[in-house]
């Protein structure tokens, strides 16, 4: 599928994947305080610039993003204007815990991609979070995973 560019507010998490939740909390606080990307009206994304299993852990980067309509102001949270680039993607829906997302990603790269005529484009994969805890049980979480294709 082809997607158009998505304008987002982004907070970059750099370093240990185990500390990602702290960055997510900072982004939530910015979202609530600014009102620029209401979670009930705008989509929520995560952009994986690197593998969480990569070493050294200092090289891990994951952007926490919320869709926006307008430029956001400078802020003390470190949230900046950004964009999820347009392009061609394969989309796979994951149902269940976010803890198991990485297993689905690895399976796609190891099994599905080599079995197709498709090639991976040099762009980060991203996640679209369709619902959240505590509104639904962890087993009912839905996340679309977008894999960049040539």
Order of alpha helices (4+ residues) and beta strands (2+ residues): beta-beta-alpha-beta-beta-beta-beta-alpha-beta-beta
